[in-house]
Each structure stands twice: as structure tokens, then as C-alpha cells.
Amino acid sequence: MRGYCPKCREYRSDEGENAWGIIYGSFGPICEKCGSLVDVWSE
């Protein structure tokens, strides 16, 4: 799975060297780093 955080302006994946934590809240996936909503899609 890949994602883009508009606030951090970063594309990342859910595994590997540049992996990030995604918290799945009631409003959707949230960036663990900054707390904003993340756009996610399958690779």
C-alpha cells in the first residue's frame, strides 16, 4: 500500500526504508507523523 500526506508532502509506503505509521481512525487513514488525513491506494 502507498500513501501521500499533503501536509508532510511525502509519498510513502507501509513497509521498507521509508515506511510510516498510519492510524486508521473513524475519518479514515491518519498520518502518525503530523495527524492529517492520508490518501492511500494499493500498489
Secondary structure, 3 states (H helix, E strand, C coil): CEEEECCCCEEEECCCCCCCCEEEECCEEEECCCCCECEEECC
